[in-house]
Amino acid sequence: MTLSAVLRAVLMFGLALVAWPALAGEVRDPAVHFFQDSFNDLSEEAEIAQEEGKAGVLVMFETDDCPWCTRMKDTVLNQPQVQDYFRAHFRVIALNTDGDALVTGFDGVEVSETEFALRHNRVRATPTFLFFDPQGKLLTRYTGTTRDSQEFLWLGEYVVGAHFKTERFSRYKRKRWEESS
């Protein structure tokens, strides 16, 4: 095989990977169907979550140039079953760890997105998903990407079912994997 044939094959494989979510079925824009409009007032988000009987507030910390954030949006957060599950159980918002927009924390204190991420929540990598109860108490955090939408759904179940109180997500995930196999 010539070098140009190898390069052509690699390019075609890469294009197939990018197109895979669309080929696998319906996808929806996560900006519209996963994240909810917010004025970045987390105490208000928690209040709405409580009124709606939700488990709490999910905050995704991201940056504009984060390839892993883009991967999550393009392969996991764009899946209708993920969007429907998380919207049913959480108020879901995104914050930019490099952002200057103001965020009102659960304590009512207003700071920049960057300060809220770094100083208030020790977010050092993106994406980071923080799950808060309706009173603003941190339930659990997950840093990085999930393998696929099923693993992300298990993360949601892990929080909604309060499994974080008795076991690590890795153990919960392993049990769920064994049950589904």
N, C-alpha and C positions, 0 to 999 in steps of 0.2 A: 504494500500500500504506500502510495506516495505521501509526502508531507502535506500537500494541498488536500488530498483525500481525507487524511486524518483530521486536519483542521476543519474541513467541511463537516465531518461527522461530529466533531466536538461541538461546533456551532449549532448543528441541528439538534443535538442532545440538549444543549443549553436552552434553545428555543422551546423544545418540548417541555422542559421543566417549568419554564415561565408560563406556558400556556396550560399546564396540567390542571390548575384549579378550574379554569373555564371549561375544559373538556370533561371534568369529572361531574359537572352538574351546575345548577344555578348558584351564582354568587351575587352578593349584594354589597354595595359600598358601605364599609364600616363607619365612615363619617356620618352616614345617615341612619344606618340600621343597628349599629353596635353602641357607639357613643351617643350620649344625650346632650342636648344644648344645656349650657350651664353658664352662670355668671361667676364661676369659680368661688362660690361661697359654700364651703363644705358643711357648715352648720345648717344651712338651708337645704342642701342635698340630703343630709342625714334626717332632717325633719320630714322631707318629702318621702324618703325611704320608709320611715316609721309610719307615716300616714297611709302609705300604700301597702303596708305589711311585708315589706321586703327585708331580706337578711341584712342589708346595709348598703354601703357605698364602695364601689370598686374604682380605684384611681390607677390609670396606666400612666407611668412616667416614661416619657420618650424624648428623643431629640430629633431634629429635622434630618440630620445626616446619619441616623442609625440604621444600618442595613438589617439588623435583627428586628427592629420595630417594623420596618417595611415588610419583612418576611412574615411576621405575625399578621399584619394587616392583609397581605396578599394571599395567605394560605390558610389562616385560621379564623381571624376576626371577620372575614367576608363570608363565612358559611352561615346560612340561614338558621340551622339548628343551634349554633353557638350564639348568634345574635338573639334569638328568641329566648333561649334559656337564661342568658345573663340579664337581659332586660326584664325578664319575669322576676328575677330574684335580687337584682341590684340596681341602684342608680349608678351609671357608668360614665365616667368622665376621663379625659386625657389632659395631662399637664406636661409642658415642655420644661425639662430640667435646665435648659439654657434660656428660658423665657423671662421677660420682664413684666409680663402681665401680673396684676395683683391677684392674690389668692387670700381668701379669708378662711383661716383654719377652723377646726372644730371648736377651738377655744375663743374664737371671735377676733383673733389678732390677724391683721392684714400685712402680708409680706409678698415679695416677688415669688414667682414660680420657682426660680433658682434657689432662693433661700428656703422656701417651703420644702423643696426636694432634698437639698443637701443638709441644712441645719436641723430642720424639724423631723425629717424622716430618714436621714442617712442613706439616701439613694446615691449610689456610686457607679452604677451601670444601668444601661437601658437595653431592652425594656424591663421595667420593674412594675409588678402588679401588687398594690396594697389593698387589702380588704379590711374595711372598717365596719363596726356594728353601727346601728342607728344612734348610739350615744357618742360616736367618734372614737371608740376604743379600737386600736389595731388588733385585728383577729389573726391575720397571717400575711406573709409576704411571699412573693415568688419572683425571682430574678431570672431573666433570660427567656428563651423561647420554649415552647412545648414542641414535641415531635410532630404532633398533628392536632386536628380539631378534637378528636376523641380524648386525648390527654388533657386538653384545655377544659373540656366538659367535665372530666373527672376532677380537675382542680376546683371548678365551681361546686360540684357535689361535695367535695371535701370540706369546703367552707360552709355551705348551706346545711350540711348534716353535722356540723361542729366536730368533725373527725380530728381537726387540728388540736383538740383538747387532749386526745389520747394517743395520737401517733403522728409520725412525720408523713409528709405527702409521698415520699418515695415508697414507704411501706404500703400506704393506702393504694397507690397507683399499681404496685405489684400485685396486690390482692385483686384489684379490679381487672387487671390484665389476665390473671389466672382464671377468673370467673368467666371472662368473655372468650377464652380460648377453647 
